Amino acid sequence: MAGSFDGLEMLKLSIASREEEAMDNLEPRAPHARRRSSARASAPTARPATLPAFTPELAAEMAPIYARVKHLVTPMEWPHYAPLIKAINELKTTRNAVILAHNYMTPEIFHCVGDFRGDSLQLAKEAARTTASVIVQAGVHFMAETSKLLNPDKTVLIPDLEAGCSLAASITAEDVRKLREVYPGVPIVTYVNTSAAVKAECDICCTSSNAVKVVESLGAPRVLLIPDEYLAKYVQTKTKVEIIAWKGHCEVHERFTAKDIADIRAADPGTKIIAHPECPPDVIDVADFTGSTSAMINWVKTNRPKKVALITECSMASNVAVETPDVEFIRPCNLCPHMKRISLENIYEALRDMRYEVTVDPTVAEKARRAVERMVNLTN
């Protein structure tokens, strides 16, 4: 692939430590301790009433919501979830709040309390359009930062301080400044899965759904596309622009292998394999279709295969299954430990106590906002 960093001393110094840093995200260390942004508890407010009891009356009231997820949430689980869902939906009205739910959320969050649901690009667009006073990010920290960048005057809450991202941890603002020195004049496109501090050092953001369009919009012969190496390699197959890559990886997608795909096909040769471009190239090479989160969903809805395996975070298959009950999903299950830190319980606590508010240093925010808005404006 064009433009490898293997000879750069700065990469030698950083790559080995990045994977350790990504794993460190699972230790009790808040994301704001690692970057020029923060999350803090908002000013105390009076707590609304405690959770309602699961009574026959509540069961009847919540039955239409349960109908959406009953083939994924068991009757034993629902009496626990239903009071939380009712309380969260009532708190949204009280707080003038919306919940932005990423596709990797579990079904009881995605389908029962999410007001806007989608991939990173869709949620960024919804964040830019919302008139709500409070945004609760049912996702990870970089998504909450993006919402804050697009809504500097709104309150943005993250339910769990430890909801980080291995890709975001794979590169720093200092790394980007070094890249500017090594590749003067070469535009830098950053995947949205990065901190606000990194976005502030880049020219424009992208997501997996618009990366090719963003790269080609710059009109440059060479482009740095950071930090996901596999996404960069995939984009290189779709454009004549020379792509220079960083060696960051998603800890969910990098674990899939071509052998995993072969095993699925050996068990049932008719299964369609749909892969995310954050997967390694040998996985993409043997997939029936490769696309962004939204493209994967649209492919399943349009083609309605008898059986399909989504080679991505495993909650997405559960969420798509709600809308395509005629499709059987084979689940090669890799869970994102960061996404799974978000629960109904901590969403409820975030709205009840107005915690934890995400803020971004104003000097960083101004430049980072420009990179995000360029992406949103281009794709609009």
C-alpha positions as MATLAB code, in Angstrom:
seq = 'MAGSFDGLEMLKLSIASREEEAMDNLEPRAPHARRRSSARASAPTARPATLPAFTPELAAEMAPIYARVKHLVTPMEWPHYAPLIKAINELKTTRNAVILAHNYMTPEIFHCVGDFRGDSLQLAKEAARTTASVIVQAGVHFMAETSKLLNPDKTVLIPDLEAGCSLAASITAEDVRKLREVYPGVPIVTYVNTSAAVKAECDICCTSSNAVKVVESLGAPRVLLIPDEYLAKYVQTKTKVEIIAWKGHCEVHERFTAKDIADIRAADPGTKIIAHPECPPDVIDVADFTGSTSAMINWVKTNRPKKVALITECSMASNVAVETPDVEFIRPCNLCPHMKRISLENIYEALRDMRYEVTVDPTVAEKARRAVERMVNLTN';
ca = [
       0.000    0.000    0.000;
       1.222    3.500   -0.780;
       2.633    5.669    1.948;
       3.647    3.322    4.771;
       5.065    4.775    7.997;
       7.211    1.771    8.854;
      10.457    3.736    8.605;
       9.422    6.619   10.816;
      10.961    6.725   14.268;
       7.858    8.356   15.720;
       5.760    5.408   14.579;
       8.188    2.909   16.076;
       7.899    4.737   19.354;
       4.141    4.967   19.304;
       2.655    1.860   17.720;
       3.873   -0.687   20.261;
       2.534    1.380   23.098;
      -0.795    2.229   21.465;
      -2.243   -1.250   21.819;
      -1.259   -1.273   25.490;
      -2.874    2.142   25.821;
      -6.041    0.845   24.150;
      -6.227   -2.009   26.626;
      -5.606    0.472   29.431;
      -8.958    1.996   28.556;
     -10.522   -0.908   30.409;
      -8.825    0.146   33.620;
     -10.400    2.746   35.943;
      -9.133    5.848   34.161;
     -11.522    8.448   32.778;
     -11.190    9.489   29.111;
     -10.902   13.163   30.023;
      -7.667   12.428   31.884;
      -6.048   11.599   28.535;
      -7.131   14.566   26.423;
      -7.961   18.247   26.469;
     -11.607   17.695   27.170;
     -13.487   16.637   30.223;
     -16.642   15.229   31.674;
     -18.003   16.492   34.930;
     -21.138   16.312   36.986;
     -23.539   19.182   36.316;
     -24.935   21.340   39.073;
     -27.047   19.278   41.482;
     -30.755   19.209   40.792;
     -33.680   17.762   42.667;
     -34.034   14.074   41.915;
     -37.259   12.919   40.283;
     -39.238   10.105   41.860;
     -37.670    6.679   42.207;
     -38.272    3.926   39.688;
     -41.854    2.685   39.363;
     -42.701   -0.874   40.378;
     -43.358   -3.419   37.669;
     -47.090   -3.842   38.169;
     -49.698   -5.353   35.819;
     -50.662   -1.791   34.926;
     -47.085   -0.899   34.006;
     -46.740   -4.137   32.049;
     -49.822   -3.218   30.009;
     -48.582    0.336   29.444;
     -45.163   -0.857   28.285;
     -46.465   -3.730   26.138;
     -46.173   -1.816   22.816;
     -42.520   -1.063   23.544;
     -41.844   -4.666   24.570;
     -43.357   -5.844   21.301;
     -40.420   -4.240   19.464;
     -37.814   -6.343   21.255;
     -39.639   -9.387   22.629;
     -37.675  -11.823   20.456;
     -34.423  -10.386   21.878;
     -35.355   -9.501   25.480;
     -36.674  -12.376   27.572;
     -39.805  -12.190   29.763;
     -37.473  -12.626   32.743;
     -35.475   -9.510   31.788;
     -38.392   -7.236   30.914;
     -39.644   -6.620   34.493;
     -36.207   -5.143   35.230;
     -35.949   -3.100   32.019;
     -39.509   -1.753   31.806;
     -39.408    0.555   34.877;
     -36.061    1.967   33.731;
     -37.355    2.580   30.203;
     -40.479    4.312   31.510;
     -38.445    6.494   33.876;
     -35.901    7.395   31.180;
     -38.578    8.363   28.682;
     -40.299   10.526   31.299;
     -37.003   12.165   32.264;
     -36.362   13.022   28.627;
     -39.516   15.129   28.702;
     -38.627   16.707   32.045;
     -35.088   17.575   30.951;
     -35.935   18.443   27.322;
     -33.428   15.755   26.404;
     -32.772   13.390   23.512;
     -30.795   10.169   23.453;
     -28.488    9.501   20.513;
     -28.128    5.717   20.297;
     -25.356    4.135   18.254;
     -25.976    0.915   16.339;
     -23.744   -0.967   18.778;
     -26.055   -0.342   21.723;
     -28.002   -3.299   23.084;
     -31.617   -3.608   21.835;
     -33.316   -2.396   25.032;
     -31.388    0.883   24.647;
     -31.409    1.187   20.869;
     -35.089    0.428   20.309;
     -36.681    1.451   23.614;
     -35.093    4.772   24.640;
     -33.077    5.960   21.636;
     -34.611    9.028   19.980;
     -32.131    9.074   17.128;
     -30.416    5.868   16.062;
     -27.633    5.236   13.605;
     -23.938    5.207   12.838;
     -21.430    7.925   13.695;
     -22.315   10.090   10.688;
     -26.057    9.917   11.270;
     -25.671   10.731   14.960;
     -23.387   13.670   14.145;
     -26.032   15.039   11.774;
     -28.778   14.566   14.364;
     -26.634   16.267   16.992;
     -26.249   19.256   14.683;
     -30.018   19.478   14.084;
     -31.503   18.821   17.510;
     -33.378   21.540   19.382;
     -33.223   19.672   22.699;
     -31.451   21.291   25.647;
     -29.733   18.069   26.730;
     -28.081   15.348   24.632;
     -27.347   11.960   26.165;
     -24.803   10.072   24.095;
     -25.553    6.347   24.159;
     -22.185    5.632   22.637;
     -18.550    6.350   23.450;
     -16.640    9.442   24.491;
     -15.488   10.688   21.087;
     -19.145   10.673   19.963;
     -20.126   12.776   22.970;
     -17.293   15.190   22.167;
     -18.549   15.443   18.583;
     -22.045   16.247   19.821;
     -20.593   18.922   22.078;
     -18.554   20.413   19.235;
     -21.726   20.784   17.180;
     -23.757   22.031   20.159;
     -21.446   24.201   22.275;
     -24.368   25.783   24.145;
     -26.147   22.516   24.973;
     -25.527   20.066   27.808;
     -24.018   16.814   26.540;
     -23.953   13.850   28.923;
     -21.995   10.591   28.742;
     -23.469    7.904   31.019;
     -20.095    6.267   31.770;
     -16.720    8.010   31.936;
     -14.891    4.860   30.879;
     -16.648    4.506   27.499;
     -13.527    5.055   25.411;
     -12.315    3.734   22.037;
      -9.184    1.865   20.975;
      -8.998    3.853   17.738;
      -9.262    7.168   19.559;
      -6.498    6.004   21.910;
      -4.227    5.036   19.002;
      -3.213    8.581   18.047;
      -2.623   11.907   19.798;
      -2.602   15.539   18.715;
       1.189   15.492   18.999;
       1.315   12.554   16.567;
      -0.682   14.595   14.048;
       1.643   17.570   14.417;
       4.591   15.282   13.670;
       2.805   14.023   10.589;
       2.485   17.625    9.388;
       6.250   17.942    9.708;
       6.952   14.714    7.816;
       4.321   15.335    5.113;
       4.158   19.132    4.671;
       1.241   20.258    2.540;
      -0.498   16.874    2.540;
      -4.129   17.154    3.753;
      -5.037   15.129    6.832;
      -8.405   13.401    7.056;
      -9.293   11.990   10.454;
     -11.798    9.255   11.051;
     -14.458   10.538   13.430;
     -13.250    7.919   15.939;
     -10.701   10.314   17.413;
     -10.516   12.819   20.243;
     -11.427   16.472   19.792;
      -7.742   17.334   20.237;
      -6.833   15.167   17.232;
      -9.692   16.561   15.137;
      -8.418   20.059   15.897;
      -5.112   19.236   14.164;
      -6.759   17.825   11.021;
      -8.362   19.343    7.938;
     -11.630   17.394    7.843;
     -13.316   14.405    9.455;
     -14.822   11.343    7.815;
     -16.772    8.240    8.735;
     -16.633    4.833    7.086;
     -19.701    5.770    5.041;
     -18.214    8.906    3.478;
     -14.433    8.376    3.639;
     -13.964    8.005   -0.133;
     -16.080   11.101   -0.836;
     -14.185   13.145    1.753;
     -10.765   12.072    0.447;
     -11.654   12.888   -3.153;
     -13.249   16.223   -2.200;
      -9.837   17.599   -1.246;
      -8.535   17.523   -4.820;
      -5.082   16.428   -3.647;
      -2.912   13.650   -5.123;
      -1.951   12.382   -1.649;
      -3.955   12.323    1.572;
      -3.203   11.182    5.094;
      -6.136    9.110    6.397;
      -5.867    8.444   10.126;
      -5.990    6.544   12.431;
      -7.555    3.276   11.136;
      -5.070    1.420    8.953;
      -7.635   -1.044    7.610;
     -10.138    1.639    6.671;
      -7.330    3.482    4.869;
      -6.409    0.345    2.953;
     -10.034   -0.196    1.996;
     -10.394    3.415    0.799;
      -7.224    2.966   -1.288;
      -9.033    0.266   -3.290;
     -11.807    2.768   -4.125;
      -9.803    5.839   -5.189;
      -6.817    6.880   -7.280;
      -5.731    9.289   -4.537;
      -2.613    8.007   -2.778;
      -3.570    7.152    0.799;
      -1.019    7.376    3.602;
      -2.115    5.370    6.627;
      -1.588    5.308   10.376;
      -1.542    1.962   12.177;
      -4.497    2.264   14.512;
      -7.020   -0.562   14.721;
     -10.469   -1.158   16.157;
     -10.141   -3.820   18.835;
     -13.473   -5.340   17.780;
     -12.946   -5.573   14.021;
      -9.246   -6.440   14.017;
     -10.014   -9.750   15.760;
     -11.957  -11.120   12.793;
      -9.970  -13.393   10.482;
     -10.385  -15.005    7.088;
     -10.560  -18.340    8.923;
     -13.635  -17.084   10.803;
     -15.303  -16.454    7.450;
     -14.250  -19.847    6.104;
     -15.690  -21.546    9.195;
     -19.025  -19.758    8.764;
     -19.218  -20.757    5.101;
     -18.217  -24.336    5.883;
     -21.067  -24.590    8.396;
     -23.574  -23.104    5.936;
     -22.358  -22.271    2.411;
     -25.434  -20.136    1.738;
     -24.663  -17.563    4.441;
     -23.910  -14.099    3.098;
     -20.898  -12.391    4.659;
     -21.163   -8.621    5.169;
     -18.026   -6.924    6.512;
     -17.175   -3.514    7.934;
     -14.151   -1.738    6.372;
     -12.424   -1.623    9.764;
     -11.852   -5.384    9.312;
      -8.476   -6.679    8.114;
      -8.009   -6.857    4.310;
      -8.072  -10.670    4.225;
     -11.575  -10.561    5.725;
     -12.766   -7.918    3.270;
     -11.325   -9.929    0.370;
     -13.614  -12.899    1.073;
     -16.748  -10.975    2.083;
     -19.806  -10.776   -0.177;
     -20.190   -7.074    0.606;
     -18.167   -4.481    2.506;
     -19.604   -1.208    3.706;
     -20.158    1.188    6.558;
     -22.552    0.423    9.380;
     -25.426    2.110    7.544;
     -24.480    0.462    4.231;
     -24.439   -2.970    5.892;
     -27.917   -2.371    7.298;
     -29.245   -1.148    3.962;
     -27.754   -4.170    2.185;
     -29.585   -6.564    4.499;
     -32.885   -4.660    4.206;
     -32.638   -4.509    0.416;
     -31.363   -8.019   -0.348;
     -33.153   -9.950    2.422;
     -30.760  -12.933    2.436;
     -31.960  -16.131    4.075;
     -28.907  -16.119    6.356;
     -26.328  -13.395    6.929;
     -23.305  -12.832    9.131;
     -22.484   -9.211    9.976;
     -18.754   -9.020   10.574;
     -18.876   -6.204   13.086;
     -19.886   -5.534   16.701;
     -22.439   -8.126   17.632;
     -25.223   -5.941   18.998;
     -25.766   -4.526   15.534;
     -27.119   -7.861   14.300;
     -29.648   -7.876   17.135;
     -30.796   -4.361   16.267;
     -31.109   -5.051   12.541;
     -32.987   -8.283   13.311;
     -35.812   -6.240   14.843;
     -36.448   -4.667   11.442;
     -35.780   -7.780    9.347;
     -37.459  -10.674   11.174;
     -37.393  -12.811    8.016;
     -33.566  -12.865    7.991;
     -31.570  -15.308   10.120;
     -28.466  -13.730   11.612;
     -25.357  -15.815   12.262;
     -23.530  -13.996   15.042;
     -19.734  -14.252   15.109;
     -19.857  -12.240   18.296;
     -17.168   -9.682   19.062;
     -18.401   -7.226   21.690;
     -17.045   -3.717   22.138;
     -16.180   -3.440   25.850;
     -16.482    0.352   25.667;
     -19.935    0.456   24.075;
     -21.102   -2.131   26.561;
     -20.359    0.226   29.439;
     -23.547    2.062   28.481;
     -26.654    0.603   30.133;
     -30.220    1.560   30.911;
     -29.130    2.003   34.517;
     -26.442    4.587   33.827;
     -28.551    6.364   31.194;
     -31.246    6.733   33.859;
     -28.674    7.983   36.378;
     -27.226   10.417   33.829;
     -30.634   12.020   33.271;
     -31.686   11.821   36.913;
     -28.509   13.430   38.254;
     -27.436   15.323   35.100;
     -24.099   13.542   35.011;
     -21.483   13.360   33.426;
     -21.307   16.507   31.344;
     -18.792   16.494   28.498;
     -16.853   19.675   27.845;
     -14.129   20.553   25.357;
     -11.428   23.191   25.811;
     -12.654   26.219   23.785;
      -9.288   26.641   22.059;
      -9.459   23.022   20.885;
     -13.184   23.096   20.158;
     -13.034   25.922   17.614;
     -10.596   24.081   15.339;
     -12.120   20.641   15.914;
     -15.607   21.984   15.136;
     -14.386   23.239   11.783;
     -13.180   19.747   10.805;
     -16.489   18.134   11.842;
     -18.648   20.791   10.174;
     -16.734   20.432    6.921;
     -17.657   16.754    6.893;
     -21.298   17.333    7.807;
     -21.680   20.095    5.217;
     -20.061   17.964    2.524;
     -22.307   14.973    3.160;
     -25.446   17.107    3.483;
];
